[in-house]
Amino acid sequence: MNLKSNKPLYLQVESDIRNAITLKKYKPGEKLPTETELSNQYQVSKITIRKAMEKLSDDGLVQKVQGKGTFISYQKEKYHLNKTRGFNDTLSGYGPIASRRILQEDYAIVPATSTLEINGIIATNNLADLLKCNIGDPLFHIEKTGYQASGVPIHYSVTTLRCDRATYVVTINDMISMDERIN
């Protein structure tokens, strides 16, 4: 810590821990050292450490769990649904020739559209084990189907994600319409 700096000590500690999180020194879900350990490490008071942790908590980088400690938060991934990479886009990463030649020339397949169906489900025993969550936690269940212009399906995939790890964003403009079904 720089005692000659105009920057308060708690902000210096907060900045150093934030940097360690960004550089993956601490990984999501990992427990941080105790207030006493951090106080000794930075040679500052526990009050200074508490204030730094409060700022990190307010910013969503750490989560305090009563009686257990402070843990690094999982950062949510943002998925823009109307900008989702489709099958054709994924193949185009290998070059425009690969997509056109392999699908269109060799197999006469022309990807045209795809649908994403997103449902909320509850974690079962098996899913909880796989996704490292609790039984009963909410999950996103996503089914994607890609189609040729003729309507023939050419791709099908299923993805299950924890709701606390993903945010889905839809940008609406004049060209997009949203259909809702309420059962």
MITOR-532721 format. One record per atom (N, C-alpha, C): residue in three letters; z, y, x. Coordinates in Angstrom, 3 decimals, m for minus. Example, Ala and Ser with C-alpha at 12.3 -4.5 7.8 and 13.67 -1.06 7.14 Angstrom:
REM residues 2
{r 'ALA' {7.800 m5.690 13.190}}
{r 'ALA' {7.800 m4.500 12.300}}
{r 'ALA' {7.800 m3.300 13.200}}
{r 'SER' {7.080 m2.250 12.850}}
{r 'SER' {7.140 m1.060 13.670}}
{r 'SER' {7.870 0.030 12.900}}
REM end
This chain:
REM residues 183
{r 'MET' {0.000 m1.172 0.838}}
{r 'MET' {0.000 0.000 0.000}}
{r 'MET' {0.000 1.237 0.885}}
{r 'ASN' {m0.727 2.214 0.403}}
{r 'ASN' {m0.842 3.459 1.150}}
{r 'ASN' {0.144 4.465 0.577}}
{r 'LEU' {1.267 4.649 1.268}}
{r 'LEU' {2.304 5.554 0.784}}
{r 'LEU' {1.884 7.017 0.864}}
{r 'LYS' {0.875 7.338 1.675}}
{r 'LYS' {0.398 8.715 1.823}}
{r 'LYS' {m0.650 9.083 0.769}}
{r 'SER' {m1.102 8.097 0.006}}
{r 'SER' {m2.125 8.331 m1.009}}
{r 'SER' {m1.550 9.079 m2.200}}
{r 'ASN' {m2.388 9.861 m2.851}}
{r 'ASN' {m1.992 10.542 m4.086}}
{r 'ASN' {m1.986 9.566 m5.267}}
{r 'LYS' {m2.620 8.435 m5.074}}
{r 'LYS' {m2.708 7.432 m6.128}}
{r 'LYS' {m1.362 6.728 m6.269}}
{r 'PRO' {m0.804 6.681 m7.480}}
{r 'PRO' {0.487 6.010 m7.687}}
{r 'PRO' {0.442 4.552 m7.215}}
{r 'LEU' {1.598 4.047 m6.763}}
{r 'LEU' {1.675 2.691 m6.232}}
{r 'LEU' {1.244 1.639 m7.248}}
{r 'TYR' {1.642 1.814 m8.519}}
{r 'TYR' {1.289 0.807 m9.517}}
{r 'TYR' {m0.228 0.719 m9.685}}
{r 'LEU' {m0.930 1.861 m9.543}}
{r 'LEU' {m2.387 1.838 m9.644}}
{r 'LEU' {m3.020 1.197 m8.407}}
{r 'GLN' {m2.393 1.347 m7.257}}
{r 'GLN' {m2.876 0.691 m6.048}}
{r 'GLN' {m2.726 m0.825 m6.180}}
{r 'VAL' {m1.569 m1.262 m6.688}}
{r 'VAL' {m1.332 m2.697 m6.904}}
{r 'VAL' {m2.308 m3.226 m7.946}}
{r 'GLU' {m2.432 m2.498 m9.043}}
{r 'GLU' {m3.342 m2.898 m10.123}}
{r 'GLU' {m4.762 m3.026 m9.598}}
{r 'SER' {m5.199 m2.081 m8.796}}
{r 'SER' {m6.543 m2.091 m8.239}}
{r 'SER' {m6.749 m3.286 m7.305}}
{r 'ASP' {m5.752 m3.588 m6.503}}
{r 'ASP' {m5.861 m4.716 m5.572}}
{r 'ASP' {m5.926 m6.051 m6.326}}
{r 'ILE' {m5.101 m6.199 m7.353}}
{r 'ILE' {m5.110 m7.443 m8.145}}
{r 'ILE' {m6.414 m7.536 m8.932}}
{r 'ARG' {m6.875 m6.430 m9.492}}
{r 'ARG' {m8.154 m6.405 m10.222}}
{r 'ARG' {m9.291 m6.848 m9.294}}
{r 'ASN' {m9.284 m6.349 m8.077}}
{r 'ASN' {m10.296 m6.716 m7.092}}
{r 'ASN' {m10.216 m8.214 m6.779}}
{r 'ALA' {m8.998 m8.741 m6.634}}
{r 'ALA' {m8.817 m10.176 m6.361}}
{r 'ALA' {m9.357 m11.018 m7.518}}
{r 'ILE' {m9.172 m10.544 m8.743}}
{r 'ILE' {m9.696 m11.252 m9.924}}
{r 'ILE' {m11.221 m11.208 m9.908}}
{r 'THR' {m11.780 m10.041 m9.635}}
{r 'THR' {m13.236 m9.873 m9.586}}
{r 'THR' {m13.866 m10.749 m8.520}}
{r 'LEU' {m13.198 m10.874 m7.378}}
{r 'LEU' {m13.707 m11.682 m6.267}}
{r 'LEU' {m13.363 m13.166 m6.424}}
{r 'LYS' {m12.791 m13.522 m7.581}}
{r 'LYS' {m12.462 m14.914 m7.919}}
{r 'LYS' {m11.381 m15.515 m7.025}}
{r 'LYS' {m10.543 m14.661 m6.421}}
{r 'LYS' {m9.392 m15.190 m5.688}}
{r 'LYS' {m8.455 m15.871 m6.688}}
{r 'TYR' {m8.351 m15.268 m7.860}}
{r 'TYR' {m7.623 m15.865 m8.980}}
{r 'TYR' {m8.657 m16.274 m10.009}}
{r 'LYS' {m8.568 m17.482 m10.504}}
{r 'LYS' {m9.549 m18.006 m11.455}}
{r 'LYS' {m8.998 m17.952 m12.878}}
{r 'PRO' {m9.880 m17.887 m13.881}}
{r 'PRO' {m9.429 m17.860 m15.274}}
{r 'PRO' {m8.493 m19.030 m15.582}}
{r 'GLY' {m7.389 m18.712 m16.252}}
{r 'GLY' {m6.399 m19.716 m16.615}}
{r 'GLY' {m5.334 m19.922 m15.552}}
{r 'GLU' {m5.563 m19.405 m14.353}}
{r 'GLU' {m4.614 m19.583 m13.244}}
{r 'GLU' {m3.415 m18.656 m13.421}}
{r 'LYS' {m2.237 m19.174 m13.055}}
{r 'LYS' {m1.018 m18.383 m13.133}}
{r 'LYS' {m0.917 m17.494 m11.903}}
{r 'LEU' {m0.584 m16.218 m12.143}}
{r 'LEU' {m0.368 m15.277 m11.049}}
{r 'LEU' {1.014 m15.521 m10.440}}
{r 'PRO' {1.217 m15.073 m9.202}}
{r 'PRO' {2.566 m15.149 m8.632}}
{r 'PRO' {3.561 m14.398 m9.514}}
{r 'THR' {4.839 m14.726 m9.388}}
{r 'THR' {5.883 m14.074 m10.192}}
{r 'THR' {6.024 m12.614 m9.786}}
{r 'GLU' {6.728 m11.849 m10.623}}
{r 'GLU' {6.988 m10.442 m10.301}}
{r 'GLU' {7.700 m10.322 m8.955}}
{r 'THR' {8.660 m11.210 m8.703}}
{r 'THR' {9.401 m11.185 m7.440}}
{r 'THR' {8.462 m11.442 m6.262}}
{r 'GLU' {7.597 m12.451 m6.395}}
{r 'GLU' {6.648 m12.770 m5.323}}
{r 'GLU' {5.680 m11.610 m5.075}}
{r 'LEU' {5.165 m11.016 m6.154}}
{r 'LEU' {4.251 m9.882 m6.005}}
{r 'LEU' {4.970 m8.665 m5.429}}
{r 'SER' {6.210 m8.472 m5.849}}
{r 'SER' {7.016 m7.370 m5.333}}
{r 'SER' {7.204 m7.502 m3.819}}
{r 'ASN' {7.464 m8.726 m3.362}}
{r 'ASN' {7.616 m8.973 m1.920}}
{r 'ASN' {6.272 m8.817 m1.204}}
{r 'GLN' {5.214 m9.327 m1.821}}
{r 'GLN' {3.880 m9.260 m1.212}}
{r 'GLN' {3.429 m7.818 m1.002}}
{r 'TYR' {3.624 m6.975 m2.018}}
{r 'TYR' {3.160 m5.584 m1.946}}
{r 'TYR' {4.233 m4.617 m1.438}}
{r 'GLN' {5.450 m5.134 m1.271}}
{r 'GLN' {6.585 m4.327 m0.819}}
{r 'GLN' {6.805 m3.121 m1.720}}
{r 'VAL' {6.834 m3.413 m3.026}}
{r 'VAL' {7.118 m2.396 m4.046}}
{r 'VAL' {8.144 m2.977 m5.013}}
{r 'SER' {8.657 m2.146 m5.900}}
{r 'SER' {9.669 m2.604 m6.859}}
{r 'SER' {9.041 m3.465 m7.965}}
{r 'LYS' {9.898 m4.203 m8.644}}
{r 'LYS' {9.434 m5.015 m9.782}}
{r 'LYS' {8.919 m4.119 m10.903}}
{r 'ILE' {9.486 m2.939 m11.028}}
{r 'ILE' {9.032 m1.983 m12.056}}
{r 'ILE' {7.583 m1.588 m11.780}}
{r 'THR' {7.244 m1.386 m10.515}}
{r 'THR' {5.868 m1.039 m10.131}}
{r 'THR' {4.934 m2.200 m10.472}}
{r 'ILE' {5.364 m3.422 m10.174}}
{r 'ILE' {4.567 m4.613 m10.485}}
{r 'ILE' {4.391 m4.736 m11.995}}
{r 'ARG' {5.474 m4.529 m12.751}}
{r 'ARG' {5.404 m4.627 m14.217}}
{r 'ARG' {4.400 m3.625 m14.780}}
{r 'LYS' {4.415 m2.412 m14.244}}
{r 'LYS' {3.506 m1.362 m14.722}}
{r 'LYS' {2.050 m1.724 m14.398}}
{r 'ALA' {1.811 m2.281 m13.215}}
{r 'ALA' {0.457 m2.721 m12.832}}
{r 'ALA' {m0.006 m3.851 m13.751}}
{r 'MET' {0.886 m4.815 m14.033}}
{r 'MET' {0.552 m5.949 m14.909}}
{r 'MET' {0.276 m5.478 m16.333}}
{r 'GLU' {1.025 m4.475 m16.777}}
{r 'GLU' {0.813 m3.926 m18.119}}
{r 'GLU' {m0.596 m3.343 m18.238}}
{r 'LYS' {m1.032 m2.632 m17.208}}
{r 'LYS' {m2.380 m2.052 m17.223}}
{r 'LYS' {m3.443 m3.149 m17.211}}
{r 'LEU' {m3.253 m4.180 m16.383}}
{r 'LEU' {m4.195 m5.305 m16.343}}
{r 'LEU' {m4.219 m6.043 m17.683}}
{r 'SER' {m3.053 m6.158 m18.307}}
{r 'SER' {m2.966 m6.807 m19.619}}
{r 'SER' {m3.675 m5.976 m20.683}}
{r 'ASP' {m3.458 m4.665 m20.655}}
{r 'ASP' {m4.122 m3.770 m21.616}}
{r 'ASP' {m5.636 m3.839 m21.478}}
{r 'ASP' {m6.120 m4.065 m20.254}}
{r 'ASP' {m7.557 m4.160 m19.997}}
{r 'ASP' {m8.104 m5.568 m20.256}}
{r 'GLY' {m7.228 m6.499 m20.652}}
{r 'GLY' {m7.672 m7.847 m21.000}}
{r 'GLY' {m7.925 m8.767 m19.815}}
{r 'LEU' {m7.475 m8.375 m18.621}}
{r 'LEU' {m7.707 m9.213 m17.441}}
{r 'LEU' {m6.639 m10.277 m17.248}}
{r 'VAL' {m5.425 m9.996 m17.715}}
{r 'VAL' {m4.345 m10.977 m17.614}}
{r 'VAL' {m3.666 m11.096 m18.979}}
{r 'GLN' {m2.970 m12.207 m19.144}}
{r 'GLN' {m2.255 m12.447 m20.391}}
{r 'GLN' {m0.846 m12.909 m20.055}}
{r 'LYS' {0.142 m12.221 m20.602}}
{r 'LYS' {1.535 m12.593 m20.387}}
{r 'LYS' {1.932 m13.629 m21.433}}
{r 'VAL' {2.559 m14.715 m20.960}}
{r 'VAL' {3.050 m15.756 m21.861}}
{r 'VAL' {4.556 m15.826 m21.675}}
{r 'GLN' {5.288 m15.512 m22.743}}
{r 'GLN' {6.746 m15.457 m22.701}}
{r 'GLN' {7.328 m16.746 m22.127}}
{r 'GLY' {8.134 m16.607 m21.087}}
{r 'GLY' {8.826 m17.746 m20.491}}
{r 'GLY' {7.974 m18.601 m19.564}}
{r 'LYS' {6.674 m18.275 m19.434}}
{r 'LYS' {5.788 m19.085 m18.589}}
{r 'LYS' {5.166 m18.299 m17.451}}
{r 'GLY' {4.932 m17.022 m17.653}}
{r 'GLY' {4.346 m16.213 m16.594}}
{r 'GLY' {3.133 m15.434 m17.057}}
{r 'THR' {2.398 m14.926 m16.095}}
{r 'THR' {1.197 m14.139 m16.358}}
{r 'THR' {m0.011 m14.907 m15.844}}
{r 'PHE' {m1.026 m15.023 m16.688}}
{r 'PHE' {m2.203 m15.830 m16.388}}
{r 'PHE' {m3.459 m14.976 m16.423}}
{r 'ILE' {m4.445 m15.374 m15.629}}
{r 'ILE' {m5.738 m14.700 m15.629}}
{r 'ILE' {m6.448 m15.049 m16.931}}
{r 'SER' {m6.939 m14.039 m17.627}}
{r 'SER' {m7.633 m14.250 m18.898}}
{r 'SER' {m9.042 m14.770 m18.664}}
{r 'TYR' {m9.518 m15.516 m19.633}}
{r 'TYR' {m10.915 m15.941 m19.626}}
{r 'TYR' {m11.730 m14.787 m20.179}}
{r 'GLN' {m12.808 m14.448 m19.521}}
{r 'GLN' {m13.681 m13.373 m19.990}}
{r 'GLN' {m14.748 m13.976 m20.899}}
{r 'LYS' {m14.943 m13.354 m22.028}}
{r 'LYS' {m15.937 m13.844 m22.971}}
{r 'LYS' {m17.347 m13.555 m22.485}}
{r 'GLU' {m18.223 m14.514 m22.694}}
{r 'GLU' {m19.649 m14.309 m22.431}}
{r 'GLU' {m20.256 m13.707 m23.681}}
{r 'LYS' {m21.161 m12.743 m23.519}}
{r 'LYS' {m21.865 m12.152 m24.661}}
{r 'LYS' {m23.250 m12.759 m24.752}}
{r 'TYR' {m23.582 m13.237 m25.939}}
{r 'TYR' {m24.896 m13.806 m26.190}}
{r 'TYR' {m25.582 m12.950 m27.246}}
{r 'HIS' {m26.703 m12.364 m26.892}}
{r 'HIS' {m27.478 m11.555 m27.835}}
{r 'HIS' {m28.433 m12.496 m28.556}}
{r 'LEU' {m28.112 m12.779 m29.811}}
{r 'LEU' {m28.846 m13.798 m30.553}}
{r 'LEU' {m30.318 m13.487 m30.723}}
{r 'ASN' {m30.676 m12.242 m30.937}}
{r 'ASN' {m32.089 m11.940 m31.117}}
{r 'ASN' {m32.806 m11.746 m29.782}}
{r 'LYS' {m32.092 m11.963 m28.670}}
{r 'LYS' {m32.704 m11.913 m27.352}}
{r 'LYS' {m32.508 m13.241 m26.630}}
{r 'THR' {m32.153 m14.276 m27.381}}
{r 'THR' {m31.900 m15.576 m26.786}}
{r 'THR' {m33.171 m16.121 m26.165}}
{r 'ARG' {m33.047 m16.687 m24.982}}
{r 'ARG' {m34.198 m17.282 m24.310}}
{r 'ARG' {m34.580 m18.556 m25.041}}
{r 'GLY' {m35.807 m18.607 m25.445}}
{r 'GLY' {m36.321 m19.791 m26.114}}
{r 'GLY' {m36.886 m20.784 m25.118}}
{r 'PHE' {m37.401 m21.855 m25.636}}
{r 'PHE' {m37.971 m22.920 m24.824}}
{r 'PHE' {m39.110 m22.387 m23.959}}
{r 'ASN' {m39.990 m21.590 m24.554}}
{r 'ASN' {m41.122 m21.025 m23.829}}
{r 'ASN' {m40.654 m20.079 m22.721}}
{r 'ASP' {m39.636 m19.237 m23.026}}
{r 'ASP' {m39.092 m18.320 m22.024}}
{r 'ASP' {m38.466 m19.075 m20.862}}
{r 'THR' {m37.758 m20.150 m21.174}}
{r 'THR' {m37.121 m20.946 m20.133}}
{r 'THR' {m38.165 m21.529 m19.197}}
{r 'LEU' {m39.226 m22.083 m19.756}}
{r 'LEU' {m40.284 m22.647 m18.922}}
{r 'LEU' {m41.012 m21.571 m18.128}}
{r 'SER' {m41.124 m20.367 m18.678}}
{r 'SER' {m41.849 m19.317 m17.970}}
{r 'SER' {m41.121 m18.921 m16.693}}
{r 'GLY' {m39.842 m19.291 m16.564}}
{r 'GLY' {m39.113 m19.066 m15.327}}
{r 'GLY' {m39.710 m19.846 m14.174}}
{r 'TYR' {m40.442 m20.909 m14.498}}
{r 'TYR' {m41.124 m21.703 m13.476}}
{r 'TYR' {m42.517 m21.152 m13.192}}
{r 'GLY' {m42.858 m20.074 m13.848}}
{r 'GLY' {m44.167 m19.456 m13.652}}
{r 'GLY' {m45.010 m19.609 m14.896}}
{r 'PRO' {m45.890 m18.636 m15.168}}
{r 'PRO' {m46.701 m18.678 m16.379}}
{r 'PRO' {m47.631 m19.886 m16.428}}
{r 'ILE' {m48.022 m20.381 m15.289}}
{r 'ILE' {m48.937 m21.522 m15.259}}
{r 'ILE' {m48.246 m22.776 m15.774}}
{r 'ALA' {m46.994 m22.976 m15.379}}
{r 'ALA' {m46.259 m24.173 m15.796}}
{r 'ALA' {m46.153 m24.249 m17.313}}
{r 'SER' {m45.748 m23.166 m17.937}}
{r 'SER' {m45.569 m23.158 m19.381}}
{r 'SER' {m46.879 m23.437 m20.106}}
{r 'ARG' {m47.909 m22.679 m19.773}}
{r 'ARG' {m49.208 m22.822 m20.448}}
{r 'ARG' {m49.834 m24.188 m20.194}}
{r 'ARG' {m49.920 m24.559 m18.944}}
{r 'ARG' {m50.620 m25.785 m18.597}}
{r 'ARG' {m49.910 m27.024 m19.119}}
{r 'ILE' {m48.634 m27.135 m18.842}}
{r 'ILE' {m47.915 m28.348 m19.235}}
{r 'ILE' {m47.879 m28.500 m20.746}}
{r 'LEU' {m47.443 m27.466 m21.449}}
{r 'LEU' {m47.300 m27.588 m22.900}}
{r 'LEU' {m48.634 m27.530 m23.638}}
{r 'GLN' {m49.398 m26.503 m23.366}}
{r 'GLN' {m50.612 m26.280 m24.142}}
{r 'GLN' {m51.761 m27.184 m23.720}}
{r 'GLU' {m52.076 m27.224 m22.439}}
{r 'GLU' {m53.246 m27.995 m21.988}}
{r 'GLU' {m52.979 m29.488 m21.946}}
{r 'ASP' {m51.843 m29.894 m21.387}}
{r 'ASP' {m51.579 m31.321 m21.235}}
{r 'ASP' {m51.104 m31.980 m22.537}}
{r 'TYR' {m50.362 m31.222 m23.371}}
{r 'TYR' {m49.786 m31.844 m24.565}}
{r 'TYR' {m50.187 m31.171 m25.874}}
{r 'ALA' {m50.950 m30.113 m25.817}}
{r 'ALA' {m51.378 m29.372 m27.006}}
{r 'ALA' {m50.181 m28.904 m27.833}}
{r 'ILE' {m49.127 m28.492 m27.152}}
{r 'ILE' {m47.926 m27.981 m27.816}}
{r 'ILE' {m47.833 m26.481 m27.555}}
{r 'VAL' {m47.720 m25.717 m28.642}}
{r 'VAL' {m47.591 m24.263 m28.530}}
{r 'VAL' {m46.305 m23.836 m29.236}}
{r 'PRO' {m45.240 m23.559 m28.452}}
{r 'PRO' {m43.998 m23.107 m29.086}}
{r 'PRO' {m44.222 m21.798 m29.834}}
{r 'ALA' {m43.696 m21.725 m31.053}}
{r 'ALA' {m43.906 m20.521 m31.854}}
{r 'ALA' {m42.587 m19.858 m32.258}}
{r 'THR' {m41.691 m20.623 m32.846}}
{r 'THR' {m40.431 m20.052 m33.324}}
{r 'THR' {m39.286 m21.017 m33.033}}
{r 'SER' {m38.091 m20.485 m33.161}}
{r 'SER' {m36.911 m21.350 m33.085}}
{r 'SER' {m35.833 m20.770 m33.982}}
{r 'THR' {m34.943 m21.630 m34.425}}
{r 'THR' {m33.822 m21.198 m35.262}}
{r 'THR' {m32.521 m21.584 m34.582}}
{r 'LEU' {m31.528 m20.733 m34.754}}
{r 'LEU' {m30.173 m21.019 m34.313}}
{r 'LEU' {m29.305 m21.069 m35.552}}
{r 'GLU' {m28.583 m22.153 m35.717}}
{r 'GLU' {m27.631 m22.246 m36.816}}
{r 'GLU' {m26.253 m22.338 m36.197}}
{r 'ILE' {m25.396 m21.355 m36.502}}
{r 'ILE' {m24.069 m21.281 m35.902}}
{r 'ILE' {m23.032 m21.512 m36.989}}
{r 'ASN' {m22.189 m22.500 m36.753}}
{r 'ASN' {m21.125 m22.828 m37.695}}
{r 'ASN' {m19.783 m22.791 m36.980}}
{r 'GLY' {m18.753 m22.447 m37.709}}
{r 'GLY' {m17.398 m22.530 m37.188}}
{r 'GLY' {m16.838 m23.900 m37.513}}
{r 'ILE' {m16.305 m24.569 m36.503}}
{r 'ILE' {m15.678 m25.876 m36.716}}
{r 'ILE' {m14.303 m25.869 m36.053}}
{r 'ILE' {m13.559 m26.917 m36.287}}
{r 'ILE' {m12.223 m27.066 m35.720}}
{r 'ILE' {m12.260 m28.135 m34.632}}
{r 'ALA' {m11.563 m27.900 m33.527}}
{r 'ALA' {m11.548 m28.849 m32.411}}
{r 'ALA' {m10.851 m30.155 m32.813}}
{r 'THR' {m11.563 m31.254 m32.633}}
{r 'THR' {m11.002 m32.589 m32.826}}
{r 'THR' {m10.350 m33.025 m31.508}}
{r 'ASN' {m9.757 m34.218 m31.490}}
{r 'ASN' {m9.170 m34.753 m30.251}}
{r 'ASN' {m10.180 m34.748 m29.120}}
{r 'ASN' {m11.364 m35.324 m29.377}}
{r 'ASN' {m12.388 m35.437 m28.338}}
{r 'ASN' {m12.875 m34.066 m27.853}}
{r 'LEU' {m13.177 m33.167 m28.797}}
{r 'LEU' {m13.655 m31.836 m28.407}}
{r 'LEU' {m12.579 m31.049 m27.664}}
{r 'ALA' {m11.325 m31.185 m28.095}}
{r 'ALA' {m10.225 m30.488 m27.419}}
{r 'ALA' {m10.105 m30.953 m25.966}}
{r 'ASP' {m10.264 m32.261 m25.740}}
{r 'ASP' {m10.226 m32.786 m24.370}}
{r 'ASP' {m11.389 m32.247 m23.539}}
{r 'LEU' {m12.589 m32.280 m24.097}}
{r 'LEU' {m13.773 m31.826 m23.376}}
{r 'LEU' {m13.741 m30.333 m23.053}}
{r 'LEU' {m13.288 m29.528 m24.013}}
{r 'LEU' {m13.339 m28.077 m23.880}}
{r 'LEU' {m12.023 m27.458 m23.401}}
{r 'LYS' {m11.048 m28.319 m23.106}}
{r 'LYS' {m9.745 m27.852 m22.603}}
{r 'LYS' {m9.117 m26.822 m23.537}}
{r 'CYS' {m8.996 m27.228 m24.808}}
{r 'CYS' {m8.366 m26.366 m25.794}}
{r 'CYS' {m7.423 m27.220 m26.631}}
{r 'ASN' {m6.819 m26.635 m27.637}}
{r 'ASN' {m5.887 m27.354 m28.501}}
{r 'ASN' {m6.605 m27.936 m29.710}}
{r 'ILE' {m6.113 m29.056 m30.189}}
{r 'ILE' {m6.640 m29.644 m31.424}}
{r 'ILE' {m6.444 m28.606 m32.532}}
{r 'GLY' {m7.491 m28.357 m33.294}}
{r 'GLY' {m7.418 m27.379 m34.377}}
{r 'GLY' {m7.905 m25.989 m33.995}}
{r 'ASP' {m8.170 m25.755 m32.700}}
{r 'ASP' {m8.694 m24.452 m32.290}}
{r 'ASP' {m10.087 m24.234 m32.890}}
{r 'PRO' {m10.446 m22.981 m33.201}}
{r 'PRO' {m11.788 m22.712 m33.732}}
{r 'PRO' {m12.851 m22.826 m32.642}}
{r 'LEU' {m14.001 m23.380 m33.010}}
{r 'LEU' {m15.119 m23.559 m32.089}}
{r 'LEU' {m16.408 m23.086 m32.756}}
{r 'PHE' {m17.379 m22.691 m31.945}}
{r 'PHE' {m18.728 m22.435 m32.433}}
{r 'PHE' {m19.532 m23.714 m32.240}}
{r 'HIS' {m20.217 m24.151 m33.283}}
{r 'HIS' {m21.119 m25.308 m33.225}}
{r 'HIS' {m22.521 m24.749 m33.474}}
{r 'ILE' {m23.380 m24.835 m32.445}}
{r 'ILE' {m24.691 m24.200 m32.516}}
{r 'ILE' {m25.786 m25.258 m32.445}}
{r 'GLU' {m26.652 m25.246 m33.434}}
{r 'GLU' {m27.811 m26.143 m33.445}}
{r 'GLU' {m29.061 m25.290 m33.300}}
{r 'LYS' {m29.885 m25.624 m32.303}}
{r 'LYS' {m31.117 m24.887 m32.068}}
{r 'LYS' {m32.297 m25.836 m32.248}}
{r 'THR' {m33.290 m25.385 m33.008}}
{r 'THR' {m34.506 m26.163 m33.209}}
{r 'THR' {m35.699 m25.260 m32.906}}
{r 'GLY' {m36.583 m25.752 m32.033}}
{r 'GLY' {m37.807 m25.030 m31.704}}
{r 'GLY' {m38.985 m25.675 m32.415}}
{r 'TYR' {m39.936 m24.858 m32.867}}
{r 'TYR' {m41.065 m25.339 m33.665}}
{r 'TYR' {m42.396 m24.867 m33.100}}
{r 'GLN' {m43.419 m25.643 m33.352}}
{r 'GLN' {m44.796 m25.208 m33.131}}
{r 'GLN' {m45.189 m24.329 m34.313}}
{r 'ALA' {m46.311 m23.641 m34.199}}
{r 'ALA' {m46.796 m22.788 m35.292}}
{r 'ALA' {m47.015 m23.595 m36.567}}
{r 'SER' {m47.348 m24.874 m36.413}}
{r 'SER' {m47.585 m25.739 m37.583}}
{r 'SER' {m46.290 m26.148 m38.281}}
{r 'GLY' {m45.150 m25.819 m37.679}}
{r 'GLY' {m43.868 m26.186 m38.276}}
{r 'GLY' {m43.289 m27.479 m37.734}}
{r 'VAL' {m44.002 m28.130 m36.836}}
{r 'VAL' {m43.521 m29.384 m36.252}}
{r 'VAL' {m42.436 m29.070 m35.220}}
{r 'PRO' {m41.251 m29.698 m35.347}}
{r 'PRO' {m40.198 m29.448 m34.365}}
{r 'PRO' {m40.569 m30.028 m32.995}}
{r 'ILE' {m40.259 m29.261 m31.934}}
{r 'ILE' {m40.551 m29.734 m30.573}}
{r 'ILE' {m39.314 m29.711 m29.676}}
{r 'HIS' {m38.229 m29.149 m30.190}}
{r 'HIS' {m37.003 m29.070 m29.392}}
{r 'HIS' {m35.812 m29.070 m30.332}}
{r 'TYR' {m34.747 m29.791 m29.943}}
{r 'TYR' {m33.500 m29.775 m30.703}}
{r 'TYR' {m32.352 m29.864 m29.716}}
{r 'SER' {m31.369 m28.990 m29.870}}
{r 'SER' {m30.187 m29.065 m29.015}}
{r 'SER' {m28.947 m28.663 m29.806}}
{r 'VAL' {m27.807 m29.181 m29.372}}
{r 'VAL' {m26.518 m28.860 m29.981}}
{r 'VAL' {m25.590 m28.384 m28.875}}
{r 'THR' {m24.919 m27.272 m29.128}}
{r 'THR' {m23.954 m26.719 m28.183}}
{r 'THR' {m22.666 m26.439 m28.927}}
{r 'THR' {m21.533 m26.753 m28.321}}
{r 'THR' {m20.238 m26.427 m28.902}}
{r 'THR' {m19.473 m25.592 m27.887}}
{r 'LEU' {m19.007 m24.415 m28.315}}
{r 'LEU' {m18.295 m23.478 m27.445}}
{r 'LEU' {m16.975 m23.067 m28.077}}
{r 'ARG' {m16.017 m22.752 m27.225}}
{r 'ARG' {m14.753 m22.197 m27.705}}
{r 'ARG' {m14.999 m20.767 m28.189}}
{r 'CYS' {m14.408 m20.406 m29.323}}
{r 'CYS' {m14.572 m19.055 m29.864}}
{r 'CYS' {m13.946 m17.994 m28.960}}
{r 'ASP' {m12.924 m18.385 m28.201}}
{r 'ASP' {m12.276 m17.403 m27.336}}
{r 'ASP' {m13.035 m17.176 m26.037}}
{r 'ARG' {m14.175 m17.848 m25.859}}
{r 'ARG' {m14.950 m17.702 m24.635}}
{r 'ARG' {m16.330 m17.104 m24.873}}
{r 'ALA' {m16.683 m16.822 m26.135}}
{r 'ALA' {m18.030 m16.334 m26.418}}
{r 'ALA' {m17.998 m15.282 m27.529}}
{r 'THR' {m18.877 m14.311 m27.401}}
{r 'THR' {m19.095 m13.310 m28.435}}
{r 'THR' {m20.584 m13.305 m28.728}}
{r 'TYR' {m20.944 m13.387 m29.988}}
{r 'TYR' {m22.348 m13.355 m30.374}}
{r 'TYR' {m22.672 m11.981 m30.920}}
{r 'VAL' {m23.756 m11.391 m30.422}}
{r 'VAL' {m24.166 m10.043 m30.792}}
{r 'VAL' {m25.549 m10.119 m31.423}}
{r 'VAL' {m25.708 m9.469 m32.568}}
{r 'VAL' {m27.005 m9.384 m33.223}}
{r 'VAL' {m27.341 m7.904 m33.347}}
{r 'THR' {m28.482 m7.515 m32.823}}
{r 'THR' {m28.961 m6.147 m32.951}}
{r 'THR' {m29.961 m6.123 m34.101}}
{r 'ILE' {m29.715 m5.267 m35.070}}
{r 'ILE' {m30.556 m5.205 m36.265}}
{r 'ILE' {m31.493 m4.006 m36.160}}
{r 'ASN' {m32.757 m4.232 m36.485}}
{r 'ASN' {m33.714 m3.144 m36.595}}
{r 'ASN' {m34.611 m3.430 m37.786}}
{r 'ASP' {m35.654 m2.640 m37.982}}
{r 'ASP' {m36.526 m2.812 m39.143}}
{r 'ASP' {m37.292 m4.127 m39.134}}
{r 'MET' {m37.411 m4.748 m37.969}}
{r 'MET' {m38.224 m5.956 m37.847}}
{r 'MET' {m37.434 m7.235 m38.126}}
{r 'ILE' {m36.109 m7.140 m38.187}}
{r 'ILE' {m35.276 m8.345 m38.313}}
{r 'ILE' {m34.583 m8.336 m39.657}}
{r 'SER' {m34.564 m9.470 m40.318}}
{r 'SER' {m33.797 m9.591 m41.543}}
{r 'SER' {m32.787 m10.700 m41.373}}
{r 'MET' {m31.659 m10.559 m41.986}}
{r 'MET' {m30.593 m11.548 m41.884}}
{r 'MET' {m30.462 m12.232 m43.248}}
{r 'ASP' {m30.486 m13.545 m43.232}}
{r 'ASP' {m30.260 m14.315 m44.452}}
{r 'ASP' {m28.864 m14.879 m44.410}}
{r 'GLU' {m28.121 m14.710 m45.493}}
{r 'GLU' {m26.780 m15.275 m45.578}}
{r 'GLU' {m26.752 m16.320 m46.661}}
{r 'ARG' {m26.100 m17.434 m46.361}}
{r 'ARG' {m25.886 m18.463 m47.375}}
{r 'ARG' {m24.405 m18.641 m47.554}}
{r 'ILE' {m23.948 m18.543 m48.753}}
{r 'ILE' {m22.539 m18.791 m49.058}}
{r 'ILE' {m22.498 m20.020 m49.963}}
{r 'ASN' {m21.870 m21.051 m49.451}}
{r 'ASN' {m21.755 m22.291 m50.218}}
{r 'ASN' {m20.457 m22.356 m50.958}}
REM end
